[in-house]
């Protein structure tokens, strides 16, 4: 991990210290840093699309925890921006208990 960023700089500093990350900064500083190649988006789901789009616009690859976005339109916008910028997007797969139950009973 190269840096820890948060909208609240004090929270970023506390998290960086807790996890032994050398740099704490604002989100805008993180996005502007040419040394940062990938952003791991751990925001609340309602903010996933905005943060992913900002990171992609700044030339970063993105990994986001589930869900990728809260609407299909936002998800499509993220994927389109990634394609436009030649960047990768990764997201943890959502596995519903209903789907898991169907597979288990097959």
N, CA, C and O of each residue as an XYZ file, in Angstrom:
424
protein
N       0.835     -1.172      0.000
C       0.000      0.000      0.000
C       0.883      1.240      0.000
O       1.794      1.380      0.816
N       0.593      2.122     -0.924
C       1.399      3.330     -1.051
C       0.832      4.492     -0.263
O       1.584      5.333      0.232
N      -0.498      4.550     -0.139
C      -1.109      5.697      0.526
C      -2.504      5.337      1.013
O      -3.145      4.417      0.505
N      -2.948      6.077      1.998
C      -4.296      5.943      2.533
C      -4.953      7.308      2.405
O      -4.419      8.307      2.888
N      -6.114      7.352      1.753
C      -6.802      8.627      1.554
C      -8.214      8.552      2.103
O      -8.827      7.487      2.167
N      -8.709      9.715      2.498
C     -10.070      9.819      3.021
C     -10.511     11.262      2.827
O      -9.677     12.163      2.740
N     -11.816     11.482      2.759
C     -12.323     12.849      2.705
C     -11.931     13.607      3.969
O     -11.731     14.822      3.946
N     -11.826     12.869      5.066
C     -11.405     13.425      6.351
C      -9.925     13.066      6.532
O      -9.594     11.908      6.787
N      -9.044     14.052      6.402
C      -7.605     13.795      6.449
C      -7.172     13.173      7.774
O      -6.280     12.325      7.792
N      -7.783     13.577      8.869
C      -7.427     12.989     10.167
C      -7.752     11.497     10.204
O      -7.004     10.708     10.782
N      -8.860     11.120      9.592
C      -9.228      9.696      9.526
C      -8.238      8.949      8.645
O      -7.880      7.811      8.948
N      -7.787      9.573      7.555
C      -6.781      8.951      6.696
C      -5.484      8.735      7.469
O      -4.864      7.676      7.369
N      -5.080      9.737      8.234
C      -3.858      9.623      9.035
C      -3.980      8.516     10.070
O      -3.043      7.742     10.265
N      -5.121      8.434     10.730
C      -5.328      7.396     11.749
C      -5.291      6.003     11.126
O      -4.683      5.089     11.682
N      -5.935      5.843      9.981
C      -5.934      4.538      9.301
C      -4.540      4.180      8.811
O      -4.112      3.033      8.935
N      -3.833      5.151      8.257
C      -2.470      4.898      7.790
C      -1.580      4.440      8.943
O      -0.793      3.504      8.800
N      -1.714      5.103     10.072
C      -0.921      4.720     11.238
C      -1.305      3.323     11.729
O      -0.439      2.507     12.044
N      -2.595      3.062     11.790
C      -3.077      1.756     12.270
C      -2.564      0.606     11.416
O      -2.230     -0.457     11.939
N      -2.499      0.812     10.104
C      -2.116     -0.267      9.193
C      -0.688     -0.153      8.664
O      -0.295     -0.912      7.778
N       0.080      0.777      9.194
C       1.475      0.891      8.799
C       1.683      1.373      7.370
O       2.619      0.941      6.698
N       0.815      2.267      6.903
C       0.937      2.820      5.564
C       1.674      4.153      5.683
O       1.302      5.009      6.486
N       2.712      4.316      4.885
C       3.618      5.447      5.049
C       2.998      6.808      4.745
O       3.407      7.811      5.330
N       2.023      6.862      3.847
C       1.494      8.152      3.402
C      -0.012      8.247      3.649
O      -0.762      7.320      3.342
N      -0.438      9.365      4.202
C      -1.868      9.687      4.342
C      -2.101     10.977      3.580
O      -1.290     11.900      3.652
N      -3.214     11.048      2.843
C      -3.463     12.234      2.030
C      -4.942     12.390      1.738
O      -5.757     11.534      2.081
N      -5.265     13.488      1.107
C      -6.649     13.713      0.683
C      -6.919     12.875     -0.567
O      -5.992     12.393     -1.217
N      -8.181     12.713     -0.885
C      -8.552     11.970     -2.092
C      -7.993     12.672     -3.328
O      -7.471     12.009     -4.225
N      -8.091     13.980     -3.388
C      -7.574     14.703     -4.559
C      -6.064     14.546     -4.703
O      -5.557     14.448     -5.820
N      -5.343     14.522     -3.589
C      -3.891     14.296     -3.646
C      -3.585     12.890     -4.154
O      -2.678     12.700     -4.965
N      -4.336     11.920     -3.682
C      -4.148     10.540     -4.123
C      -4.373     10.434     -5.627
O      -3.571      9.829     -6.338
N      -5.465     11.024     -6.109
C      -5.801     10.936     -7.526
C      -4.789     11.673     -8.406
O      -4.582     11.288     -9.556
N      -4.170     12.703     -7.893
C      -3.191     13.474     -8.660
C      -1.792     12.865     -8.631
O      -0.935     13.255     -9.424
N      -1.549     11.920     -7.734
C      -0.220     11.340     -7.559
C       0.110     10.389     -8.710
O      -0.552      9.362     -8.856
N       1.112     10.703     -9.529
C       1.447      9.834    -10.663
C       2.022      8.477    -10.252
O       2.065      7.552    -11.063
N       2.461      8.356     -9.009
C       3.001      7.085     -8.521
C       1.898      6.080     -8.190
O       2.150      4.877     -8.135
N       0.694      6.564     -7.972
C      -0.438      5.684     -7.640
C      -1.017      5.136     -8.938
O      -1.465      5.898     -9.796
N      -1.005      3.813     -9.079
C      -1.494      3.185    -10.304
C      -2.884      2.590    -10.154
O      -3.629      2.505    -11.130
N      -3.240      2.177     -8.946
C      -4.535      1.546     -8.716
C      -5.138      2.090     -7.430
O      -4.444      2.295     -6.434
N      -6.433      2.317     -7.472
C      -7.166      2.797     -6.309
C      -8.065      1.660     -5.835
O      -8.835      1.100     -6.615
N      -7.962      1.328     -4.570
C      -8.872      0.365     -3.951
C      -9.953      1.186     -3.272
O      -9.703      1.868     -2.278
N     -11.149      1.112     -3.819
C     -12.266      1.940     -3.379
C     -13.032      1.226     -2.268
O     -13.742      0.253     -2.523
N     -12.887      1.706     -1.050
C     -13.556      1.107      0.103
C     -14.611      2.047      0.683
O     -14.907      1.992      1.877
N     -15.169      2.897     -0.151
C     -16.198      3.832      0.293
C     -17.531      3.120      0.454
O     -17.649      1.931      0.158
N     -18.532      3.853      0.925
C     -19.879      3.287      1.017
C     -20.411      3.062     -0.396
O     -20.019      3.783     -1.313
N     -21.298      2.078     -0.596
C     -21.793      1.783     -1.939
C     -22.336      2.995     -2.697
O     -22.152      3.085     -3.911
N     -22.990      3.915     -2.019
C     -23.550      5.088     -2.699
C     -22.464      5.963     -3.326
O     -22.752      6.739     -4.237
N     -21.230      5.851     -2.855
C     -20.130      6.655     -3.385
C     -19.254      5.891     -4.370
O     -18.345      6.473     -4.963
N     -19.508      4.616     -4.552
C     -18.642      3.805     -5.411
C     -18.488      4.385     -6.811
O     -17.366      4.530     -7.295
N     -19.590      4.718     -7.466
C     -19.517      5.192     -8.849
C     -18.711      6.488     -8.937
O     -17.827      6.609     -9.786
N     -19.002      7.439     -8.085
C     -18.307      8.729     -8.136
C     -16.804      8.566     -7.950
O     -16.014      9.144     -8.697
N     -16.415      7.784     -6.959
C     -14.982      7.602     -6.692
C     -14.317      6.817     -7.817
O     -13.216      7.163     -8.246
N     -14.970      5.771     -8.293
C     -14.402      4.991     -9.397
C     -14.219      5.854    -10.640
O     -13.177      5.798    -11.293
N     -15.232      6.651    -10.965
C     -15.145      7.510    -12.145
C     -14.038      8.547    -12.005
O     -13.325      8.826    -12.969
N     -13.888      9.117    -10.820
C     -12.809     10.091    -10.587
C     -11.441      9.424    -10.747
O     -10.539      9.978    -11.375
N     -11.303      8.243    -10.178
C     -10.023      7.533    -10.274
C      -9.704      7.197    -11.726
O      -8.578      7.404    -12.180
N     -10.684      6.683    -12.451
C     -10.474      6.343    -13.859
C     -10.140      7.586    -14.684
O      -9.256      7.552    -15.539
N     -10.841      8.662    -14.428
C     -10.581      9.919    -15.141
C      -9.144     10.379    -14.924
O      -8.548     11.016    -15.791
N      -8.595     10.047    -13.755
C      -7.210     10.412    -13.423
C      -6.211      9.329    -13.821
O      -5.057      9.361    -13.394
N      -6.651      8.371    -14.638
C      -5.744      7.371    -15.182
C      -5.381      6.229    -14.257
O      -4.374      5.554    -14.471
N      -6.190      6.002    -13.228
C      -5.912      4.923    -12.281
C      -6.742      3.689    -12.631
O      -7.859      3.807    -13.134
N      -6.198      2.523    -12.367
C      -6.989      1.297    -12.376
C      -7.811      1.328    -11.087
O      -7.464      2.044    -10.147
N      -8.897      0.556    -11.041
C      -9.786      0.596     -9.876
C     -10.182     -0.809     -9.451
O     -10.493     -1.661    -10.284
N     -10.165     -1.035     -8.150
C     -10.778     -2.225     -7.551
C     -11.782     -1.710     -6.535
O     -11.466     -0.849     -5.714
N     -12.981     -2.239     -6.596
C     -14.037     -1.778     -5.698
C     -14.703     -2.983     -5.051
O     -14.914     -4.011     -5.694
N     -15.031     -2.845     -3.773
C     -15.778     -3.898     -3.116
C     -17.203     -3.895     -3.645
O     -17.649     -2.906     -4.225
N     -17.914     -4.989     -3.450
C     -19.290     -5.070     -3.949
C     -20.172     -4.031     -3.281
O     -19.962     -3.702     -2.114
N     -21.121     -3.525     -3.977
C     -21.359     -3.661     -5.409
C     -20.482     -2.695     -6.198
O     -19.973     -1.715     -5.654
N     -20.315     -2.983     -7.485
C     -19.570     -2.068     -8.344
C     -20.202     -0.685     -8.287
O     -19.504      0.323     -8.178
N     -21.515     -0.644     -8.361
C     -22.275      0.603     -8.294
C     -23.681      0.247     -7.807
O     -24.037     -0.930     -7.740
N     -24.470      1.253     -7.471
C     -25.814      0.960     -6.959
C     -26.862      0.887     -8.057
O     -27.976      0.424     -7.811
N     -26.529      1.337     -9.266
C     -27.455      1.186    -10.393
C     -26.704      0.613    -11.588
O     -25.481      0.723    -11.683
N     -27.446      0.009    -12.486
C     -26.822     -0.519    -13.704
C     -26.215      0.605    -14.532
O     -25.152      0.443    -15.132
N     -26.899      1.749    -14.561
C     -26.406      2.881    -15.335
C     -25.043      3.330    -14.819
O     -24.138      3.606    -15.606
N     -24.897      3.403    -13.494
C     -23.601      3.779    -12.917
C     -22.541      2.733    -13.240
O     -21.407      3.072    -13.579
N     -22.912      1.471    -13.133
C     -21.980      0.394    -13.463
C     -21.528      0.464    -14.909
O     -20.345      0.303    -15.206
N     -22.468      0.702    -15.801
C     -22.124      0.837    -17.222
C     -21.220      2.046    -17.455
O     -20.299      1.987    -18.270
N     -21.484      3.143    -16.742
C     -20.651      4.348    -16.877
C     -19.215      4.065    -16.431
O     -18.263      4.521    -17.063
N     -19.067      3.316    -15.344
C     -17.730      2.952    -14.857
C     -16.999      2.120    -15.903
O     -15.841      2.389    -16.220
N     -17.679      1.108    -16.438
C     -17.041      0.244    -17.434
C     -16.714      1.004    -18.712
O     -15.672      0.764    -19.322
N     -17.589      1.915    -19.124
C     -17.324      2.715    -20.320
C     -16.127      3.633    -20.104
O     -15.291      3.781    -20.995
N     -16.039      4.245    -18.936
C     -14.908      5.135    -18.633
C     -13.603      4.335    -18.600
O     -12.574      4.802    -19.088
N     -13.646      3.140    -18.029
C     -12.448      2.292    -17.984
C     -11.991      1.954    -19.401
O     -10.798      2.002    -19.701
N     -12.928      1.617    -20.255
C     -12.573      1.300    -21.637
C     -12.016      2.528    -22.345
O     -11.016      2.441    -23.058
N     -12.663      3.666    -22.148
C     -12.203      4.919    -22.758
C     -10.774      5.248    -22.344
O      -9.975      5.690    -23.170
N     -10.447      5.035    -21.069
C      -9.140      5.399    -20.524
C      -8.110      4.270    -20.617
O      -6.941      4.465    -20.286
N      -8.549      3.085    -21.070
C      -7.625      1.955    -21.145
C      -7.195      1.461    -19.785
O      -6.049      1.043    -19.615
N      -8.077      1.498    -18.821
C      -7.797      1.088    -17.446
C      -8.624     -0.156    -17.111
O      -9.599     -0.471    -17.794
N      -8.225     -0.845    -16.065
C      -8.924     -2.042    -15.603
C      -9.789     -1.715    -14.397
O      -9.461     -0.848    -13.587
N     -10.906     -2.434    -14.298
C     -11.804     -2.327    -13.147
C     -12.006     -3.730    -12.607
O     -12.305     -4.657    -13.359
N     -11.845     -3.879    -11.314
C     -12.112     -5.149    -10.667
C     -13.133     -4.944     -9.570
O     -13.176     -3.893     -8.930
N     -13.948     -5.948     -9.361
C     -14.949     -5.887     -8.291
C     -15.141     -7.282     -7.744
O     -15.067     -8.273     -8.471
N     -15.388     -7.339     -6.464
C     -15.652     -8.617     -5.827
C     -17.008     -9.101     -6.282
O     -17.976     -8.339     -6.288
N     -17.084    -10.340     -6.656
C     -18.320    -10.928     -7.145
C     -19.322    -11.073     -6.014
O     -18.979    -11.487     -4.907
N     -20.567    -10.724     -6.310
C     -21.649    -10.913     -5.344
C     -22.209    -12.304     -5.548
O     -22.588    -12.681     -6.657
N     -22.254    -13.049     -4.485
C     -22.794    -14.405     -4.564
C     -24.006    -14.455     -3.654
O     -23.883    -14.414     -2.429
N     -25.162    -14.542     -4.259
C     -26.387    -14.544     -3.457
C     -26.593    -15.900     -2.803
O     -26.169    -16.927     -3.332
N     -27.244    -15.895     -1.656
C     -27.510    -17.157     -0.964
C     -28.469    -18.017     -1.761
O     -28.389    -19.244     -1.696
N     -29.380    -17.404     -2.518
C     -30.310    -18.178     -3.342
C     -29.558    -18.926     -4.432
O     -29.822    -20.103     -4.676
N     -28.619    -18.245     -5.091
C     -27.829    -18.890     -6.136
C     -26.966    -19.992     -5.541
O     -26.830    -21.063     -6.131
N     -26.389    -19.737     -4.388
C     -25.558    -20.744     -3.719
C     -26.404    -21.951     -3.345
O     -25.943    -23.086     -3.468
N     -27.636    -21.727     -2.888
C     -28.528    -22.823     -2.525
C     -28.884    -23.665     -3.736
O     -28.919    -24.893     -3.656
N     -29.152    -22.996     -4.877
C     -29.472    -23.743     -6.109
C     -28.303    -24.590     -6.521
O     -28.496    -25.745     -6.904
N     -27.071    -24.058     -6.460
C     -25.909    -24.840     -6.851
C     -25.691    -26.018     -5.894
O     -25.317    -27.111     -6.321
N     -25.925    -25.788     -4.608
C     -25.702    -26.843     -3.616
C     -26.700    -27.990     -3.784
O     -26.372    -29.144     -3.509
N     -27.914    -27.677     -4.233
C     -28.934    -28.721     -4.349
C     -28.886    -29.422     -5.701
O     -29.609    -30.397     -5.910
N     -28.054    -28.949     -6.623
C     -27.972    -29.548     -7.964
C     -27.170    -30.815     -7.932
O     -26.992    -31.460     -8.965
